[in-house]
Structure formats: structure tokens, C-alpha cells
Amino acid sequence: MKGGYIKASHLKTILQGTYENPQENVGPYTLDKALSTDTVLIYVDPIKKEVKIAIRGTKGQGADWIPNLLYGVKTGLQRITPRYTNAKKTVEDARAKYAGYTFELMGHSQGAIHARDLAKSDESIVTVNPATKGEYTPNEQIIRSSGDAVSALGVLPSWFKNLTQKKKDITTSYKFNPLEAHKLDILDELGDRVVGGNCSCCGNYIK
């Protein structure tokens, strides 16, 4: 395996914790308080030797918008921000501490940009309503509301997804309110369905 699976309900709880009140235990995963920061949470399953790295989206109206603005100007410019450099250090520290574990990076909205940047090619990525300008990342699984404008450019034609057999995106129900469509609450529709993870032999995502 390149990365383990996670229940959608656990994914929601972990990503919500990046914004406020992270839970110490979510299913089989335990929060590594020593490594986690205000914007990046590190959860570990010591039995399966898996690490889930969750990266926060945009919070508030201040400096957290700077990476978004730079990314909008040119893809890659967001890497000069403290938000990115701090996330990179946290991810590198986790890899050093949990060498030999499988890693999966997760992000909501802006967090997806950093997850794509920081994931290795053999690590799976699962993103929720990800900010995107149409980048194609073979090891990323996108979960989005059909009414979400932020992630709209991440939708690939079905024929292309069928051709590559590497993207198993999930689209939830349409919401008329764009703010509601962008929230993590869209994961409630999936319940305990497993998402993320991919097979080492073919790269396919679980359906």
C-alpha cells in the first residue's frame, strides 16, 4: 500500500480540527501534539503504522489569504509564505519521526494546495473542496460538492478519469448556497464510506 484508507466521518473530524478544537483521538488515530501546529495536524495509527497529515484551509480575513492571492497570481508563489514553509517543516519532521510509516496528506480548500506541494509521489492525497487551477495530481482524490466554485476547475472529464484509472473523485449533492457548498459538512453525505488510499500495484483508488 502507498497509503491507507480513512472513513469520511474521520476525515471530517480531523479536518475540522485544523480550524478549531482538534480531538486527541479520532477512530484509530491519535494526535501527535508535539508535532502538530495551528495549521497542520499530525495523526498516527501505531498499529497500522499510518500517518495522516491534515492541512488547514483559509481561516479569517487576514494574512491567511496571502497564499491564496499569490497562488492566484502564479502557481508556486505560495511557497514563499510562512504558511507554506511552516507546513513543510512540520511534514518533514513527521517523516523523520515516523520513518517507515505510510503517509497520507489531507487538505480542505487552501490546505489542498499545500498538500499537493508537500506530498511525495508515492503518498496518497485526499482533498475536500480543494482550491485548484486545474492541476492534475495522479495520487490525489478529490471530494467536492457539485456546487462548489473553489474546486470547480479540478473536475476532470469522465473519459479522462476512465482512461487514467488513477482519479476516483467523489461529487456530493448540489447546494444552492455557495458557502454551504464549500463547507466540510458535505462529508456527512458519505458517512463511514472509506476514501483516500491507493494500491501500490496500479494506483487505483477504492470506490
N, C-alpha and C positions, 0 to 999 in steps of 0.2 A: 504493500500500500504506500502511496505517496502522501496520503492524508486521510484522517479518519472522518467519519460522518458525525453529524450533530443533529439533534432534534430541533425543529424550527422554534419550538417553545423555549428551549435552552438558548438558542441563538438570540432570540428577542431579549431574554433576561440579561444576557451578557452585554449585548449592545446598549440596552437601556442603562446599564450600569456605567457606561462610559460617560454618560451625561450627568448622572447623579446616583448616589446611594448604591454602589456596587455590592452585590451579595457575596459573602465569603464562599459559599458553596452553591453551585448550580449543577444539579444532576451529579455526574461523576467527577466534575471539575472543581478544583479548589483554587481560589485566588492566591497568587503569589504577591503578597503585599509588599515585599521587599523590592520587587522589580517594577510593579505597576506604578503608573503615574496618573495625573489628572486626565490625560488624553489617550493613554494606552493601557489596557488591562491584559494581564497575563494569567491565563487559567491553565491548570495542569491536571491531567489524569495519570497518576503514577502507575496505575495497574496496566493500562494500555500503552503507556509511555507516549502520550499525546499532549501537545501544547496548542492552545487556542489563543491567538493574539487578536484582540479587538481594538480597533482604532476609531476614535470618536469623530463624528461629523461636526458641522459648524454649530457653535453654541454662542448665543448672544449676538450683539451687534458691533463688537469692537474688533480687536486685532485678529480674531479668529477668521475674519473674512479675507484677510490679506492673501493667504494661499489660494483661495478661490479666484481672487482678482488676477493674481499672477498666472495661474493656470489658464484663465480665460484669455490672457494676452498671448501666452505661448506655453504649450505643454512642456513641462520640465522646470519652468521657472519657480514653481512652488518648492523646489528642493533647496532653495537658498534661504528659506524661512526657518526660524527657530522651531516652529511646529513640526516641520519635517525632520530637522536634524535631531530633535529630541526623540521623535518616534524611531528614527534609525538607530540611535544609541540603545534604546530600550529593546528593540528587536534583536540587535547584535548581542546584548547582554543575555537575553533569554536563550539564544542559540548556544552561547558559550556555557551557560549553566546547565542546559538540558541537551547537551550533545548526545546524539544517538536517538533522540525522540523524533516523532513526526510532527510537523508544524502545519497549521492552517491559519491563514490570515483572514480577518473578517473586518468589514467596514460598512458604515452607513453614510451615504451622501459624500461629503468631502473625505471621510475616512477611507472610502474606496480608492481614491486617488493614491493615497499613501500606501494602502495595502498592495496595490498593483506595483508600485515603485519598489517596495521593500521585499516582496515575495521572491523566492528563488524559483527557477523553472520547474523544480521537482516538488514544489509546495503548492497545495491547493488554496484557492481563494474563494470565499463566498461573500457577496456584497448585496446589500439591500438598498434599493433606490439609489444606485451609485451615480455620483457626478461623473460624466463622461463626455468626450467629444467624438465618440465613435471608435475608440481604441479597441482592438481585438486582442484579448489575452486568453490563450487556449486553456489555461488552468483556472480560469475564473467562472464561477457560476453566479448568474445574476438573478435576484429575486426582486420583482418590481410590480407596482400597481400599473395597470394599463393607462391610468390617468395621470401618472407622474411625469411632469415635464423635465425634471432634472436628469432622469435616466433615459429619456426618450431616444437619444442617439445611440444608446447601447443595444438597441434591438436589432438583431441580425435577421435577414430574410430566412424563412424556414428552410429553403432549399440549400442555403449555405451551411446552416447548422446541421442539416442531414448529411451534407457532403463531408464535413469535417468530423462529425461524431464526437466532438470534444466539448461542445457547449450544450448543456442541458438546462437552459434558463427556465424560470418559473414566472408566470404572469398571473397576478391575483386580480380580483374583480375591479372594475372601473369605479372610481369615486369622483363625484362631481366637484367636490371641494378640493382644490389643489394642495392645500395644507394637509388635509386628512390623507390624501393620496401619498404624500411624502413621508408620513409617519411610520414608525416601526410596527404600529398596530396592524399593518397589512399582514404580518406574520401570523396573526391569530387565525386567519383563514386556513393555514396549513397545519395547525395543531401540533401533533407529535410526529409529523412526517419528517423523515430524515433528509437532510440536504448536505451539500458540500461533499468533500472527499472524492478521490478518483483512483481508478485502478492503475497499477503500475505497468500492466501489460498493454493497455490500449488507451488509457487516458479518459475513458468514458465516465460520466457522472451517473450516480444512481438515479433512477426515475422514481 
